[in-house]
């Protein structure tokens, strides 16, 4: 009983160590068939003999394999040719020193199990001689070898010692430990289709380059004009600025929005100028403007006052029809002939005086 418990503990610890790691590898089950020779311990007084080891196992990691193995040998007693056979079963773990790109690998092995013995021995001056003994005992083994992998079939050659803990030996009753040397060469035959190697993972795409920030992307004073184009980079918040980032004049002179003599109808050439003014007002929604109309000094003053109001209203209505809310416009206001910007004594001067203006209120 004691010997069986020792063997069971050895096999359990061996199995636990053999499955310690896991990753991608050939984990098919296989059988091994390994004939060889057993060189018996000199203390056994037995001949060397041919032996056979059979096993089934698999890899539990790229380096570790575990086999359940049976062994058999049938040596004879050297002195009197008495029969003496032994057979056993146990677990053998192997640690393989594998390298990528190489189909062979050396390995170390260790194992444990139960051995059975059938032994004949002489009884001195006893007609019942030879007597027979049948017994079991634990064993351990260690050694090394080299394996070669050809896919479904592989080769193993190995050399090792088996340690038999036999305290009931008939030939050596006062000895309980024996060392048998064994050497085996054989085949490893695998079952099932070969595992397909997983394709290496696709590397993640390289991160996009960090955006390069230039002055065109910056607006330090928050006036809506980027730093590259801003000629007035420190404009106070809320200040109305032009495309160059500088404050716009308090009066937006709608040059080109002039009128024919005694008319308040917008001419086609005035539309383009008004559209530019609309874009400015849309860009700066905080602006409020007065829409003012003016005339030259030709004709009665009262008449010119009404005409200037009609001209202011024409601009006022156009701005409203094109997206400028009435809350942003004061007027329309007519100033008649009271605010000339040029001489009324020339034809050109009078044409310039017939105008409208947007006067900024904030």
C-alpha positions in Angstrom: 0.0 0.0 0.0 2.8 2.4 0.9 4.6 1.8 -2.3 1.4 2.4 -4.4 0.8 5.8 -2.6 4.4 6.9 -3.4 3.9 6.1 -7.1 0.5 7.8 -7.2 2.0 11.0 -5.7 4.9 11.0 -8.2 2.5 10.6 -11.2 0.2 13.4 -10.0 3.0 15.9 -9.6 4.5 14.9 -12.9 1.1 15.4 -14.7 0.6 18.9 -13.0 4.0 20.2 -14.2 3.5 18.9 -17.7 0.4 21.1 -18.4 1.8 24.3 -16.8 1.6 26.4 -20.0 -0.5 26.7 -23.2 -0.1 28.4 -26.5 -0.3 27.5 -30.2 1.4 24.1 -30.9 0.7 20.6 -32.3 -1.5 19.1 -29.6 -2.6 16.0 -31.5 -2.7 12.7 -29.6 -0.1 10.2 -30.6 1.2 6.7 -29.8 4.8 5.8 -29.3 6.3 2.3 -30.1 9.8 2.0 -28.8 11.7 -1.3 -28.7 15.1 -1.3 -27.0 17.4 -3.0 -24.5 17.3 -3.2 -20.7 20.7 -3.4 -18.9 19.8 -4.8 -15.5 21.3 -3.7 -12.2 24.3 -6.0 -11.4 22.7 -6.8 -8.1 19.8 -8.5 -9.7 22.1 -11.3 -11.0 20.1 -11.2 -14.2 21.0 -11.1 -17.9 20.4 -8.0 -20.1 17.4 -8.3 -22.3 15.3 -6.8 -25.1 12.5 -4.6 -23.9 9.5 -2.8 -25.3 7.8 0.5 -24.3 4.4 1.5 -25.6 2.7 4.7 -24.9 0.0 7.2 -25.7 0.3 10.9 -25.1 0.2 14.5 -26.4 1.8 17.9 -26.0 0.2 20.2 -23.5 2.5 23.1 -24.5 5.2 23.7 -27.1 7.8 22.3 -24.6 5.9 19.8 -22.4 4.5 16.4 -23.4 3.0 13.7 -21.2 2.8 10.0 -22.0 1.0 7.1 -20.4 3.5 4.3 -21.0 3.7 0.5 -20.5 7.0 -1.3 -20.4 8.0 -5.0 -20.7 11.2 -7.0 -20.4 11.9 -10.7 -19.8 15.5 -11.2 -18.6 16.7 -14.5 -17.1 18.6 -15.2 -13.9 22.3 -15.3 -14.9 23.3 -18.3 -12.8 20.6 -20.8 -13.4 18.5 -19.5 -16.2 15.4 -19.0 -14.0 12.7 -16.9 -15.4 12.4 -13.3 -14.3 10.1 -10.9 -16.1 8.9 -7.4 -15.3 6.2 -5.2 -16.8 4.7 -1.9 -15.7 2.7 1.2 -16.4 3.2 4.9 -15.5 3.4 8.5 -16.6 6.4 10.0 -18.3 6.8 13.8 -18.8 9.3 15.2 -21.3 10.6 18.7 -21.6 11.5 19.5 -25.3 14.1 22.2 -26.1 12.3 23.4 -29.3 13.5 26.1 -31.6 11.7 27.8 -34.5 12.6 26.5 -37.9 14.1 23.2 -36.5 12.2 19.9 -36.7 14.3 18.1 -34.0 14.7 18.8 -30.4 16.6 17.3 -27.4 14.6 16.6 -24.3 14.8 15.6 -20.7 12.3 13.2 -19.2 11.1 12.0 -15.8 8.4 9.6 -14.8 6.8 7.4 -12.2 4.6 4.3 -12.1 4.0 0.8 -10.9 6.1 -2.2 -11.9 5.1 -5.9 -11.6 7.6 -8.7 -11.2 7.3 -12.4 -11.8 10.5 -14.0 -10.4 11.6 -17.6 -10.0 14.2 -18.4 -7.3 16.0 -21.4 -5.8 15.0 -23.1 -2.6 18.0 -24.8 -1.1 17.4 -28.5 -0.6 13.7 -28.1 -1.3 11.8 -30.3 -3.8 9.4 -27.5 -4.4 12.3 -25.4 -5.9 12.2 -23.2 -7.9 9.7 -21.1 -6.1 7.8 -18.2 -7.7 7.2 -14.7 -6.6 4.7 -12.2 -7.9 4.8 -8.7 -6.6 4.4 -5.0 -7.5 6.4 -2.0 -6.5 6.8 1.7 -7.5 9.4 3.0 -9.9 10.7 6.3 -11.0 12.7 7.1 -14.1 14.8 9.9 -15.5 16.8 10.4 -18.7 17.0 12.2 -22.0 16.7 11.8 -25.7 16.2 13.4 -29.1 13.0 13.7 -31.0 12.6 14.4 -34.7 9.2 15.6 -36.1 8.2 14.7 -39.7 4.6 15.8 -39.3 2.3 12.8 -38.8 5.3 10.5 -37.9 8.2 11.2 -35.6 11.3 9.5 -34.2 12.5 9.2 -30.7 15.8 7.8 -29.3 16.4 8.0 -25.6 18.5 6.7 -22.8 17.6 6.6 -19.1 17.6 4.9 -15.7 14.6 3.3 -14.0 14.7 3.1 -10.2 12.8 0.2 -8.8 11.9 0.4 -5.1 11.6 -3.4 -4.6 12.0 -4.4 -0.9 10.9 -8.0 -1.5 13.5 -9.1 -4.0 14.2 -12.9 -3.8 17.8 -12.6 -5.1 18.7 -9.6 -2.8 16.4 -9.8 0.2 18.4 -7.1 2.0 18.3 -4.6 -0.8 15.3 -2.5 -1.7 16.5 -0.2 -4.6 17.7 -1.3 -8.0 18.9 0.8 -11.0 18.2 -0.6 -14.5 19.6 1.2 -17.6 17.4 1.3 -20.7 17.9 2.5 -24.2 15.1 2.7 -26.8 14.5 3.9 -30.4 11.1 4.0 -31.9 8.3 5.8 -33.7 5.8 8.4 -32.7 2.6 8.3 -34.8 0.1 11.2 -34.5 -3.7 11.1 -35.0 -6.0 13.5 -36.7 -5.3 16.3 -39.2 -2.5 18.7 -38.7 -3.4 21.9 -36.9 -3.4 24.8 -39.3 -1.1 27.6 -38.2 -3.0 30.8 -37.6 -2.0 33.7 -39.8 0.0 36.3 -38.0 -2.3 39.2 -36.9 -2.5 42.2 -39.1 -0.6 45.0 -37.5 -2.8 48.0 -36.7 -2.6 50.9 -39.1 -0.1 53.6 -38.3 -1.8 56.5 -36.5 -2.4 59.5 -38.8 0.3 62.2 -38.5 -0.5 64.9 -36.0 -2.0 67.9 -37.7 0.3 70.8 -38.3 -1.0 74.0 -36.8 -0.2 77.2 -38.8 -1.2 80.8 -38.4 -4.1 80.2 -40.8 -5.6 77.9 -38.1 -5.3 80.4 -35.3 -7.4 83.5 -34.4 -5.9 84.8 -31.1 -8.1 87.8 -30.7 -11.3 86.0 -31.8 -12.4 88.5 -34.4 -13.0 85.9 -37.2 -9.8 86.8 -39.1 -7.0 84.2 -38.9 -3.6 85.3 -37.7 -2.0 85.2 -41.1 -4.4 87.8 -42.5 -5.0 89.8 -39.4 -3.2 93.1 -39.6 -4.7 94.2 -36.2 -4.0 91.1 -34.1 -5.1 92.6 -30.8 -8.6 94.0 -31.7 -10.8 94.3 -28.6 -13.7 91.8 -28.3 -16.9 92.9 -30.1 -15.1 95.3 -32.4 -16.3 95.2 -36.0 -13.4 94.5 -38.3 -12.9 94.2 -42.0 -11.3 91.3 -44.0 -7.8 92.5 -42.8 -8.8 92.2 -39.1 -8.8 95.9 -38.5 -11.8 97.9 -37.2 -14.2 98.9 -40.0 -15.1 102.7 -40.4 -18.1 103.9 -38.4 -19.8 104.8 -41.7 -20.0 102.3 -44.5 -20.1 104.4 -47.6 -21.9 102.4 -50.3 -19.9 103.7 -53.1 -21.4 102.7 -56.3 -25.0 102.7 -54.9 -25.8 105.9 -56.7 -29.1 106.9 -58.3 -30.1 108.5 -61.6 -31.3 112.1 -61.4 -34.6 112.4 -59.7 -34.8 108.6 -59.2 -35.0 106.2 -56.2 -34.7 103.0 -58.2 -31.6 100.8 -57.6 -29.5 100.6 -60.7 -28.0 97.2 -61.7 -24.5 98.4 -60.9 -25.6 99.2 -57.3 -26.6 95.6 -56.6 -23.0 94.3 -56.5 -22.0 96.9 -54.0 -25.0 96.2 -51.8 -24.3 92.4 -51.9 -20.8 93.2 -50.5 -22.3 95.2 -47.7 -24.7 92.3 -46.9 -21.8 89.9 -46.6 -20.1 92.2 -44.1 -23.2 92.5 -42.1 -23.7 88.7 -42.1 -20.1 88.2 -41.0 -20.5 90.6 -38.1 -24.1 89.9 -36.7 -23.5 92.2 -33.8 -23.5 95.3 -36.0 -26.5 97.7 -36.1 -26.5 100.2 -38.9 -28.5 103.3 -39.8 -29.7 103.3 -43.5 -29.4 106.9 -44.7 -30.2 108.4 -48.1 -28.8 111.7 -49.6 -29.5 113.9 -52.7 -27.7 116.6 -54.5 -28.8 120.3 -54.3 -30.7 120.4 -57.5 -34.4 121.2 -57.0 -36.5 122.3 -54.0 -35.2 121.3 -50.6 -38.5 119.7 -49.5 -38.6 117.6 -52.6 -35.0 116.5 -52.1 -35.8 115.4 -48.5 -38.6 113.1 -49.7 -36.4 111.8 -52.5 -33.6 110.9 -50.0 -36.1 109.0 -47.8 -37.3 107.0 -50.8 -33.7 106.2 -51.8 -32.9 105.1 -48.2 -36.0 102.9 -48.2 -34.9 101.2 -51.5 -31.6 100.2 -49.8 -33.4 99.3 -46.6 -35.9 97.0 -48.4 -33.1 95.3 -50.4 -31.1 94.5 -47.3 -34.2 93.1 -45.5 -35.1 91.0 -48.5 -31.5 89.5 -48.5 -31.3 88.3 -44.9 -30.6 91.4 -42.8 -33.1 91.5 -39.9 -35.0 94.7 -39.3 -33.8 94.8 -35.7 -30.3 95.4 -37.0 -31.3 98.4 -39.1 -32.3 102.0 -38.0 -34.3 104.0 -40.5 -34.7 104.3 -43.3 -33.6 107.9 -42.7 -33.4 110.7 -45.4 -31.0 113.6 -45.1 -31.9 115.3 -48.3 -29.3 117.7 -49.6 -27.9 118.6 -46.1 -24.8 116.3 -46.1 -23.0 116.6 -49.4 -19.6 114.8 -49.8 -18.7 116.6 -53.0 -19.4 119.9 -54.8 -22.8 120.4 -56.3 -21.3 122.6 -59.0 -20.1 119.8 -61.2 -21.9 116.9 -62.8 -19.6 114.4 -61.2 -19.9 115.9 -57.7 -23.7 115.9 -57.9 -23.6 112.2 -58.9 -21.6 111.4 -55.8 -23.9 113.3 -53.5 -26.9 111.2 -54.8 -26.0 108.3 -52.5 -26.9 106.0 -49.5 -24.8 105.2 -46.5 -24.8 102.6 -43.6 -23.8 104.3 -40.4 -22.6 101.9 -37.7 -24.5 102.4 -34.5 -22.3 100.3 -32.1 
